[in-house]
Amino acid sequence: MSVPTITLNTGRTIPQLGFGVFQIDPADTVEAVTKALEIGYRHIDTAQMYGNEREVGEAIARSGIPREEIFVTSKLNNGFHRPEDAQKAFAETLEKLGVEQVDLFLIHWPLPTRYDGDFVSTWRTMASFADDGRAASVGVSNFQPAHLARIIDETGVIPAVNQVEVHPYLTNEAVRAADAEHGIATEAWSPIAQGGVLDDPVITEIAEAHGVTTAQATLRWHVERGDIVFPKSVTESRMRENFDIFGFSLTPDEVGRISALDRGEDGRTGPNPDEFDYIPD
């Protein structure tokens, strides 16, 4: 099955469906990523804070799949925003993944209440990773429209992607509009609201009409809207189910009905990026 790709503003392409490894124990990561690659996933999303970069790299190396056929993303740990720390942390990411170049590297959170509110110098450092070729593209995660405006205005460098919480109960339209205005691709984390949307009657009705599961209908909704999505599961049947979303389409009316389920801030399952200030010990 062929997964559609999206062309980033860097000219690079990214598979629209990927495999996320958030909250997968490092001890289980090699097996999970290996199975995902066997199923057909060619986009793996990890992060320094997930603690499983090395295992992701091991699975990729063992797979025998040419490196250029696998799109790998990682993200900067919240504790390493200062430029010198970011440089060291990025070098460690490359070492752990066992690669000379990562396809995409993101600032994980803006942390506007930390580091004297300075995420701009962090972004300049990120841009240097693309300049020296160690990152094919760089971007951000959990950036609000004001955060995007600031880094673009002060550096002139536009992120390739913005990875944010998006699902039917938090459609995050203001962020998606800001991304679109700047030519930034939107990536959706928590795409099924941690399972919270799976019993929704509207999504259930639409899924039944297509003979698919509510998870498949929800993931297809993301794809129809043009976002990049990477569900996470360590269960092989679920991994296959999540991958099997390209044999049907939703009508514009069905997409609209699911979008209308938006609850705004009340639908958020994760932290608000304007307030989140967590730094790991």
C-alpha positions as CSV (number, residue, x, y, z in Angstrom):
1,M,0.0,0.0,0.0
2,S,1.4,3.4,-1.0
3,V,1.3,6.1,1.7
4,P,0.9,9.6,0.2
5,T,3.6,12.1,0.8
6,I,3.6,15.8,1.5
7,T,6.2,18.2,0.2
8,L,7.7,20.4,2.9
9,N,8.8,24.0,2.3
10,T,12.4,22.7,2.2
11,G,11.5,20.6,-0.9
12,R,11.8,17.4,1.0
13,T,8.9,14.9,1.1
14,I,7.4,13.3,4.2
15,P,5.1,10.3,4.4
16,Q,1.6,11.5,5.6
17,L,1.3,8.5,7.8
18,G,4.0,7.6,10.3
19,F,4.6,5.5,13.4
20,G,4.9,7.2,16.7
21,V,6.9,5.8,19.6
22,F,5.8,8.1,22.5
23,Q,5.4,6.1,25.7
24,I,6.8,2.9,24.2
25,D,9.2,1.4,26.7
26,P,12.8,1.3,25.3
27,A,12.8,-2.4,26.0
28,D,9.8,-2.8,23.6
29,T,10.9,-0.2,21.0
30,V,13.1,-2.4,18.7
31,E,10.4,-5.0,18.3
32,A,7.6,-2.3,17.8
33,V,9.6,-0.4,15.2
34,T,10.7,-3.5,13.4
35,K,7.1,-4.7,13.1
36,A,6.0,-1.2,11.9
37,L,8.6,-1.3,9.2
38,E,7.6,-4.8,8.2
39,I,4.0,-3.6,7.9
40,G,5.1,-0.8,5.6
41,Y,5.5,2.3,7.7
42,R,8.4,4.4,6.5
43,H,8.1,7.4,8.9
44,I,9.2,7.0,12.5
45,D,8.6,9.8,15.1
46,T,10.7,9.8,18.2
47,A,12.1,12.4,20.7
48,Q,15.0,12.8,23.1
49,M,12.4,12.9,26.0
50,Y,11.0,9.5,24.9
51,G,14.2,7.8,25.8
52,N,14.1,5.4,22.9
53,E,16.2,7.0,20.1
54,R,18.9,4.3,20.3
55,E,16.3,1.6,20.0
56,V,14.7,3.3,17.0
57,G,18.1,3.5,15.4
58,E,18.8,-0.2,16.1
59,A,15.5,-1.3,14.5
60,I,16.2,0.8,11.4
61,A,19.7,-0.6,11.1
62,R,18.5,-4.2,11.5
63,S,15.7,-3.8,9.0
64,G,17.9,-3.9,5.9
65,I,15.8,-1.1,4.4
66,P,17.9,1.6,2.7
67,R,18.3,4.6,5.0
68,E,17.0,7.0,2.4
69,E,13.7,5.2,2.4
70,I,12.9,5.8,6.1
71,F,11.9,9.3,7.3
72,V,13.1,9.8,10.9
73,T,12.1,12.6,13.2
74,S,13.4,13.5,16.7
75,K,12.9,16.4,19.0
76,L,15.0,18.5,21.4
77,N,14.6,17.8,25.1
78,N,13.1,20.7,27.1
79,G,16.2,20.9,29.3
80,F,18.5,21.7,26.3
81,H,17.2,24.9,24.9
82,R,20.3,27.0,25.5
83,P,22.4,27.0,22.2
84,E,25.4,25.1,23.6
85,D,23.2,22.5,25.2
86,A,21.2,22.1,22.0
87,Q,24.3,21.5,20.0
88,K,25.5,18.7,22.4
89,A,22.0,17.2,22.6
90,F,21.6,17.1,18.8
91,A,25.0,15.4,18.4
92,E,23.9,12.8,20.9
93,T,20.6,12.2,18.9
94,L,22.6,11.5,15.7
95,E,24.9,9.1,17.7
96,K,22.0,7.3,19.3
97,L,20.0,7.0,16.0
98,G,23.2,5.8,14.3
99,V,22.8,8.3,11.4
100,E,24.7,11.2,9.9
101,Q,21.6,13.1,9.1
102,V,18.1,13.1,10.7
103,D,15.3,13.9,8.3
104,L,13.5,16.3,10.7
105,F,14.5,17.8,14.1
106,L,12.0,19.8,16.2
107,I,11.9,22.0,19.2
108,H,9.7,19.8,21.4
109,W,8.0,22.7,23.3
110,P,8.4,26.5,23.2
111,L,8.5,26.9,27.0
112,P,7.6,30.6,26.9
113,T,7.8,30.9,30.7
114,R,11.3,29.3,30.8
115,Y,14.7,30.5,29.7
116,D,13.6,34.2,30.1
117,G,11.1,33.5,27.4
118,D,13.9,33.0,24.8
119,F,13.1,30.3,22.4
120,V,14.4,32.4,19.5
121,S,18.0,31.6,20.1
122,T,17.1,28.0,20.3
123,W,15.4,28.2,16.9
124,R,18.5,29.9,15.5
125,T,20.6,27.0,16.7
126,M,18.1,24.5,15.2
127,A,18.4,26.3,11.8
128,S,22.2,25.8,12.0
129,F,21.6,22.0,12.0
130,A,19.9,22.4,8.6
131,D,22.6,24.8,7.4
132,D,25.4,22.3,8.1
133,G,23.4,19.4,6.6
134,R,23.0,17.3,9.8
135,A,19.2,17.8,9.6
136,A,17.5,17.7,6.3
137,S,14.7,19.9,7.7
138,V,14.0,21.5,11.1
139,G,10.7,22.5,12.7
140,V,8.8,23.0,15.9
141,S,6.3,21.3,18.0
142,N,3.5,22.7,20.1
143,F,4.1,26.3,18.8
144,Q,1.1,28.6,19.0
145,P,0.6,31.3,16.3
146,A,2.3,34.0,18.4
147,H,5.3,31.7,18.9
148,L,5.5,31.0,15.2
149,A,5.3,34.7,14.3
150,R,8.0,35.6,16.7
151,I,10.6,33.1,15.5
152,I,9.9,33.9,11.9
153,D,10.0,37.7,12.4
154,E,13.2,37.6,14.4
155,T,15.1,35.0,12.3
156,G,13.5,34.9,8.9
157,V,13.7,31.1,9.1
158,I,10.3,29.3,8.6
159,P,9.8,25.9,10.3
160,A,9.2,23.0,7.9
161,V,6.5,21.5,10.3
162,N,4.6,22.3,13.5
163,Q,3.6,19.2,15.4
164,V,0.7,20.0,17.6
165,E,-2.3,18.3,19.3
166,V,-5.0,17.8,16.8
167,H,-8.0,15.5,16.9
168,P,-11.8,15.8,16.4
169,Y,-12.3,17.3,19.9
170,L,-9.4,19.8,19.4
171,T,-9.2,20.7,15.7
172,N,-6.8,23.5,16.6
173,E,-7.9,25.6,13.6
174,A,-6.0,28.8,14.6
175,V,-2.7,26.9,14.7
176,R,-3.4,25.1,11.5
177,A,-4.3,28.4,9.8
178,A,-1.1,30.0,11.0
179,D,0.9,27.0,9.7
180,A,-0.8,27.2,6.3
181,E,-0.2,31.0,6.1
182,H,3.5,30.4,6.4
183,G,3.7,27.2,4.3
184,I,4.3,25.0,7.4
185,A,3.1,21.4,7.4
186,T,0.9,20.5,10.4
187,E,1.6,17.2,12.1
188,A,-1.1,15.9,14.5
189,W,-0.2,14.2,17.8
190,S,-2.8,12.5,19.9
191,P,-4.8,12.0,16.7
192,I,-7.6,10.0,18.4
193,A,-7.5,12.0,21.6
194,Q,-5.9,9.1,23.5
195,G,-8.9,7.0,22.5
196,G,-11.4,9.6,23.6
197,V,-13.1,9.9,20.3
198,L,-13.5,6.2,19.5
199,D,-17.0,5.9,21.0
200,D,-18.3,9.2,19.5
201,P,-21.7,8.5,17.8
202,V,-20.9,10.7,14.8
203,I,-17.6,9.0,14.1
204,T,-19.2,5.6,14.8
205,E,-22.0,6.3,12.2
206,I,-19.5,7.5,9.6
207,A,-17.1,4.5,10.2
208,E,-20.0,2.0,9.9
209,A,-21.0,3.6,6.6
210,H,-17.5,2.8,5.2
211,G,-17.1,-0.6,7.0
212,V,-14.1,0.6,8.9
213,T,-13.3,1.2,12.6
214,T,-13.7,4.5,14.3
215,A,-9.9,4.8,14.6
216,Q,-9.6,4.3,10.9
217,A,-12.3,6.9,10.2
218,T,-10.6,9.4,12.5
219,L,-7.2,8.9,11.0
220,R,-8.7,9.2,7.5
221,W,-10.2,12.5,8.6
222,H,-6.8,13.8,9.4
223,V,-5.5,12.7,6.0
224,E,-8.4,14.3,4.2
225,R,-7.6,17.6,5.9
226,G,-4.0,17.4,4.8
227,D,-2.3,16.9,8.1
228,I,0.5,14.4,8.8
229,V,-0.4,11.8,11.4
230,F,1.4,9.1,13.4
231,P,-0.7,6.9,15.6
232,K,1.1,4.8,18.3
233,S,0.4,1.2,19.2
234,V,2.5,-1.8,20.1
235,T,-0.3,-4.2,19.1
236,E,0.3,-5.6,15.6
237,S,-3.3,-5.8,14.7
238,R,-3.8,-2.1,15.7
239,M,-0.6,-1.2,13.8
240,R,-2.0,-2.9,10.7
241,E,-5.4,-1.3,11.2
242,N,-3.9,2.2,11.5
243,F,-1.9,1.6,8.3
244,D,-5.0,0.5,6.4
245,I,-6.7,3.9,5.8
246,F,-6.1,4.5,2.1
247,G,-8.7,2.2,0.7
248,F,-11.6,4.5,1.4
249,S,-12.3,8.3,1.4
250,L,-14.6,10.5,3.5
251,T,-17.0,12.9,1.8
252,P,-16.6,16.6,2.4
253,D,-19.8,16.4,4.4
254,E,-18.4,13.6,6.6
255,V,-15.2,15.6,7.1
256,G,-17.2,18.6,8.1
257,R,-19.4,16.6,10.6
258,I,-16.3,15.3,12.3
259,S,-14.7,18.7,12.4
260,A,-17.8,20.1,14.0
261,L,-17.1,17.9,17.1
262,D,-14.4,20.5,18.1
263,R,-14.6,21.4,21.8
264,G,-11.9,24.0,21.8
265,E,-9.7,24.1,24.9
266,D,-12.1,21.8,26.7
267,G,-11.1,19.1,24.2
268,R,-7.4,19.3,24.9
269,T,-5.9,16.1,26.3
270,G,-2.3,17.5,26.8
271,P,-0.8,20.6,28.2
272,N,-1.5,24.1,26.9
273,P,1.7,25.3,25.1
274,D,1.4,28.8,26.5
275,E,1.7,27.4,30.1
276,F,3.7,24.1,29.8
277,D,7.0,24.5,31.6
278,Y,8.2,20.9,32.3
279,I,11.9,20.2,32.3
280,P,13.0,16.6,33.0
281,D,15.3,16.0,35.9
